[in-house]
Structures are given as C-alpha cells and as structure tokens.
Amino acid sequence: MANNSNNVAIIFGVTVLVGRELTKRLISKSKWKIYGVARNPEIIPIKSSSYHFISCDLLDPFETTQKLSMLQDATHVFWVTWASQHPLNTPECCEQNKEMMSSALNAVLPIAKGLKHFALQTGMSHYVPSNAKTIHLFDEEWLRPSGSSNFYYVLEDLLHERLGGKFVYGAICKHLSLPFVFGGTRECWEENYIDGSDARLIAEQKIWAATACEDVVCSDGEAFNAINGSSFTWKEIWPILGKKLGVRVPEEMFMEGFWFKSAMGDKKKEWEEVVVKEKLVETKMEEPIGNS
C-alpha cells in the first residue's frame, strides 16, 4: 500500500459503527494511512488506496502476531472493539477482553517504534455501575465506582501497564405488523438519559485527540467524554422511532415484562425474509452491532 503518510492508524474493530465512521473520516484527510482490523470480514468493503483491511482473530496470539507483523509504521492505534462471548463485565468477560488486547499489544508494540497515540473507547458503564438505579451527569474526573467489575478498567489498567503510564426488532415488527412495544423496565422507560453519542461525533473526537491534542498539554492516559449533549427519555423518543421505521405504535407503548430477547428469539426465519424482501446486506439476527 504505497502512501507517503505522516500518520498511520490501526483501527481495531473497523467493522463496527464507530470504526467505519472513523476510517471514512481519516481517509478524507490527507497524509493518513489506515489499517482496519476485525475478526469477521467486511460486509461492505471500504475502497481506498490509503486503506487496507486485515482479517484477524485477536484471541489467537499466533495469528495476531502473524497478521500484524507488517505494521511497523503504525503511529496511532484506535481500540473500538470488544469480545462479547461472555456476559458483560463478568470475570470471564474481563479476562477474554484482556487476552484480546494483550495479543494485539504483544504483536504491535515491539515493532511499531513510532507509536505515539493509543485511544481506548469505553462507555457509560466506565462511570456508572450497571446496577445503578439512577444516572446523573458524569465527567472524566470521576473515580471508578467501588465494588464494580468492569472490563473497561481491565483494559485501561493493561494499557497503563504496557504503555508506561442494526435495529432488527423494528424491521420484524413492520414485517409481521406487530405493535412496536418497548422492551425494558419502567425505570428505563422513564429515566432521563444523557448518554447519546453519534458515531460521527465520536470519530471526530478521536481524530482531534490523536492530532490537535498533540499541540496542547495532555497528560498520559487522559480521558475525554464525547456525547451529543441533549438528554432524552425512551418514553419521549419511542413513538418518533416508530414513525421513522413505519411500524404500528400502540397507544400503550410500555408493557411490563416485555423483553426484546424473548419476543424476538424465535424470529430468525422472519429476519431472513426481511433481508431478502428489502434487499439488505445479508446478516444474522444474532450478530451484535458493537462486536467485530
């Protein structure tokens, strides 16, 4: 991949929403070369002379070392992926994600001598425990919640140690003319949320932190939040989503005890029919959006 680039990015998790958006925005800028890494192949390949896709299972240390051995010129790393085979934030989840990042670091750090930036993407649970009853405005200075097991912390600690310092439900409701009922608790239905982040905003924030931030004083391991700012409740936006999707929105949108997983668990055949009817990219209903 011939390209006289000053900046060379490795994007781990390039097939997820933020990974693809980040890639497209870096391609649009000059002097960037991008390596995109993911376990599964790209459904819609990104075509650019400055971009190269690498299919790699990061949980296989030998394959990881072999596939990433060409990345000696890497200057920036963006980690926007996670392993989801185990329930979120269980010890097994933490260990598996640590193994995945360790494999990548073991392959890249010894050869990428010009590496100067590593961005780890986390989420709201970095600040708020998953069992929290209420959610308040949070910022980068908050301490970790006590007694919380969180794979974000495991990855963050690993970096400090090593670096030195698809909306299927709506489509099926439309296909089967089912009422577009909200699945979740009443607290979730009525809670005021502020954790809404557009993939385009996150991509731009990552590019800023990787480039413009170099000209100001930033301490190692500094955290930056990227959220759209406005708050919302599911109670407010659910009918808007329904109208956008063209589904039947019932007068009572909240139903106690209704869960997406149980309601959609036997609808794989229907999803396949939707894919064919709407000429969609072929995907399996159980494929998680946030996993590569």
Legacy VTK file of the C-alpha trace (Angstrom):
# vtk DataFile Version 3.0
C-alpha trace
ASCII
DATASET POLYDATA
POINTS 292 float
0.000 0.000 0.000
2.020 2.890 -1.322
1.237 6.093 0.518
3.553 8.834 1.747
1.742 9.253 5.062
2.834 11.039 8.190
0.173 9.256 10.255
-0.540 5.542 10.170
-3.597 4.297 12.059
-4.572 0.827 13.199
-8.299 0.607 13.907
-9.196 -2.478 15.931
-12.915 -3.054 15.403
-13.103 -1.435 11.986
-16.376 -3.181 11.067
-18.426 -1.602 13.883
-20.213 1.749 13.528
-17.544 3.964 15.092
-14.740 2.000 13.415
-16.201 2.510 9.941
-17.007 6.174 10.551
-13.508 6.818 11.893
-11.984 5.086 8.873
-14.028 7.104 6.391
-13.115 10.374 8.067
-9.411 9.558 8.193
-9.499 8.593 4.510
-10.974 12.011 3.721
-7.994 13.698 5.338
-4.557 13.933 3.766
-1.454 12.106 4.971
-3.261 9.230 6.677
-2.792 5.529 6.007
-5.214 3.173 7.719
-5.107 -0.491 8.654
-8.508 -1.846 9.682
-8.549 -4.982 11.837
-11.552 -7.195 12.607
-12.305 -10.871 13.086
-15.214 -11.003 10.647
-14.846 -9.896 7.014
-16.207 -6.545 5.906
-19.822 -6.805 4.720
-19.435 -3.673 2.623
-15.688 -3.253 1.854
-14.199 0.217 2.204
-12.398 1.051 -1.016
-9.455 3.444 -0.848
-5.788 3.355 -1.797
-4.916 4.523 1.727
-6.867 1.730 3.451
-6.038 -1.937 3.992
-8.258 -4.471 5.760
-6.789 -7.259 7.904
-8.996 -10.176 8.973
-7.619 -11.369 12.292
-8.842 -13.237 15.369
-7.204 -11.313 18.198
-7.944 -14.162 20.606
-5.417 -16.254 18.660
-1.963 -14.948 19.680
-0.128 -16.766 16.876
-2.478 -15.495 14.162
-2.367 -11.983 15.638
1.425 -11.840 15.568
1.493 -13.245 12.043
-1.201 -10.939 10.620
0.046 -7.736 12.293
3.758 -8.228 11.630
3.589 -5.719 8.747
2.503 -2.779 10.892
5.929 -1.409 11.805
4.938 2.074 10.587
1.942 2.462 12.900
1.752 5.798 14.725
-1.803 5.742 16.100
-3.970 2.941 17.496
-7.758 3.169 17.954
-9.378 0.395 20.024
-13.148 0.380 19.393
-13.845 -3.336 19.745
-14.673 -5.838 22.482
-15.270 -9.569 22.866
-18.886 -10.371 23.775
-18.942 -14.147 24.110
-19.445 -13.877 27.886
-21.991 -11.826 29.888
-20.894 -8.197 30.206
-18.405 -7.414 32.979
-18.209 -10.934 34.356
-14.736 -12.216 35.284
-14.790 -14.268 32.070
-15.628 -11.166 30.011
-12.841 -9.189 31.662
-10.288 -11.949 31.095
-11.242 -12.516 27.468
-11.029 -8.823 26.593
-7.691 -8.574 28.352
-6.391 -11.556 26.364
-7.549 -9.954 23.123
-5.846 -6.636 23.780
-2.723 -8.363 25.120
-2.366 -10.278 21.851
-2.601 -7.036 19.883
-0.132 -5.203 22.114
2.330 -8.101 22.027
2.249 -8.009 18.236
2.378 -4.240 17.696
4.464 -2.677 20.477
7.780 -4.427 19.695
7.700 -3.376 16.027
5.877 -0.011 15.956
8.701 2.176 17.227
6.982 5.382 16.105
3.741 4.745 18.020
2.636 7.952 19.733
-1.101 7.658 20.449
-3.451 4.941 21.721
-7.194 5.617 22.035
-9.351 3.215 24.072
-13.091 3.649 23.617
-15.230 2.942 26.653
-18.845 3.720 27.525
-21.140 4.999 30.251
-20.532 1.983 32.481
-16.984 3.291 32.856
-18.519 5.769 35.321
-21.844 4.252 36.340
-22.307 0.667 37.648
-24.615 -1.497 35.532
-26.968 -1.936 38.530
-27.267 1.793 39.254
-30.846 2.936 39.933
-30.326 6.460 38.645
-27.961 8.069 36.162
-26.613 11.554 36.629
-24.330 13.800 34.621
-20.784 12.459 34.798
-17.346 13.609 33.734
-13.816 12.362 33.170
-12.661 13.181 36.683
-14.954 10.713 38.435
-13.353 7.839 40.282
-14.246 4.270 39.414
-17.437 3.065 41.158
-16.483 0.982 44.178
-17.080 -2.752 44.032
-17.603 -2.712 40.276
-16.246 -5.375 37.935
-15.770 -3.734 34.556
-13.727 -4.897 31.578
-13.068 -1.252 30.668
-10.968 -0.966 33.816
-9.059 -4.132 32.942
-8.172 -2.745 29.519
-7.326 0.679 30.907
-5.010 -0.841 33.500
-3.394 -3.045 30.875
-2.640 -0.009 28.726
-1.163 1.895 31.650
0.982 -1.129 32.406
2.138 -1.767 28.843
2.471 1.812 27.627
4.223 3.148 30.634
1.932 5.285 32.326
-28.827 -2.958 13.337
-32.330 -2.393 14.523
-33.740 -5.930 13.879
-36.680 -5.594 16.276
-38.284 -2.693 14.363
-37.838 -4.410 10.996
-39.542 -7.596 12.196
-42.379 -5.629 13.826
-43.017 -3.970 10.467
-42.704 -7.269 8.577
-45.230 -9.053 10.836
-47.391 -5.987 11.651
-46.591 -6.371 15.344
-47.081 -3.483 17.791
-43.864 -1.570 18.433
-43.721 -2.152 22.194
-40.801 -1.017 24.337
-38.790 -3.810 25.971
-37.352 -2.968 29.361
-38.127 -1.841 32.877
-40.350 1.106 33.803
-37.290 2.831 35.279
-35.528 2.528 31.920
-38.674 3.754 30.133
-38.948 6.910 32.232
-35.285 7.584 33.128
-33.687 10.744 31.740
-30.639 9.743 29.660
-27.702 11.891 28.610
-25.513 9.123 27.173
-26.307 9.567 23.481
-23.292 9.618 21.171
-23.357 9.904 17.382
-20.707 7.754 15.648
-19.662 10.813 13.614
-19.078 12.833 16.770
-17.023 10.053 18.360
-14.921 9.656 15.202
-14.141 13.380 15.085
-13.301 13.407 18.803
-10.845 10.557 18.307
-9.147 12.343 15.410
-8.923 15.532 17.487
-7.367 13.679 20.422
-4.902 11.995 18.070
-3.818 15.163 16.266
-4.854 18.577 17.612
-4.370 17.419 21.183
-0.667 16.956 20.453
-0.285 20.738 20.386
-1.658 21.239 23.901
-0.675 19.824 27.250
-2.317 16.413 27.691
-1.247 14.026 30.409
-0.759 10.330 29.679
-3.939 8.304 29.961
-6.228 11.354 29.987
-9.938 10.596 29.463
-12.291 12.547 27.183
-16.067 12.212 27.069
-17.876 12.506 23.732
-21.661 12.791 24.000
-24.151 14.772 21.953
-25.226 16.772 24.985
-29.030 16.724 24.827
-30.944 14.443 27.188
-33.849 12.165 26.318
-36.199 9.526 27.716
-37.243 6.408 25.817
-40.825 7.397 26.614
-40.321 10.549 24.530
-38.456 9.158 21.550
-40.085 5.694 21.159
-43.063 6.961 19.096
-40.656 9.038 16.988
-38.571 5.934 16.265
-41.734 4.024 15.417
-42.853 6.695 12.947
-39.400 6.733 11.371
-39.456 2.937 10.970
-43.033 2.903 9.683
-44.292 0.457 12.309
-47.534 0.274 14.300
-47.094 2.229 17.536
-49.735 1.215 20.113
-51.326 3.724 22.473
-49.660 1.982 25.415
-46.038 1.560 24.301
-44.712 0.261 27.609
-45.624 -3.293 28.588
-44.460 -4.678 31.921
-42.469 -7.887 31.496
-41.917 -7.491 27.729
-38.327 -8.192 26.655
-36.818 -7.979 23.168
-34.768 -11.154 23.582
-37.709 -13.371 24.456
-40.068 -11.734 21.931
-37.622 -11.955 19.020
-35.802 -15.170 19.961
-37.798 -17.321 17.516
-37.885 -14.786 14.640
-34.684 -15.761 12.773
-36.679 -17.016 9.771
-38.657 -13.777 9.646
-35.449 -11.733 9.709
-34.104 -13.737 6.755
-37.329 -12.922 4.899
-36.887 -9.207 5.663
-33.305 -9.297 4.340
-34.466 -10.830 1.048
-37.554 -8.622 0.684
-35.738 -5.345 1.396
-32.530 -6.394 -0.432
-30.444 -5.806 2.677
-26.858 -6.862 3.299
-27.048 -10.467 4.474
-26.568 -10.662 8.246
-27.690 -12.991 11.002
-30.162 -11.644 13.556
-27.942 -12.663 16.464
-24.897 -10.746 15.189
-24.150 -7.928 17.704
-23.734 -4.458 16.221
-20.968 -3.493 18.611
-18.733 -6.514 18.025
-16.308 -7.064 15.189
LINES 2 294
165 0 1 2 3 4 5 6 7 8 9 10 11 12 13 14 15 16 17 18 19 20 21 22 23 24 25 26 27 28 29 30 31 32 33 34 35 36 37 38 39 40 41 42 43 44 45 46 47 48 49 50 51 52 53 54 55 56 57 58 59 60 61 62 63 64 65 66 67 68 69 70 71 72 73 74 75 76 77 78 79 80 81 82 83 84 85 86 87 88 89 90 91 92 93 94 95 96 97 98 99 100 101 102 103 104 105 106 107 108 109 110 111 112 113 114 115 116 117 118 119 120 121 122 123 124 125 126 127 128 129 130 131 132 133 134 135 136 137 138 139 140 141 142 143 144 145 146 147 148 149 150 151 152 153 154 155 156 157 158 159 160 161 162 163 164
127 165 166 167 168 169 170 171 172 173 174 175 176 177 178 179 180 181 182 183 184 185 186 187 188 189 190 191 192 193 194 195 196 197 198 199 200 201 202 203 204 205 206 207 208 209 210 211 212 213 214 215 216 217 218 219 220 221 222 223 224 225 226 227 228 229 230 231 232 233 234 235 236 237 238 239 240 241 242 243 244 245 246 247 248 249 250 251 252 253 254 255 256 257 258 259 260 261 262 263 264 265 266 267 268 269 270 271 272 273 274 275 276 277 278 279 280 281 282 283 284 285 286 287 288 289 290 291
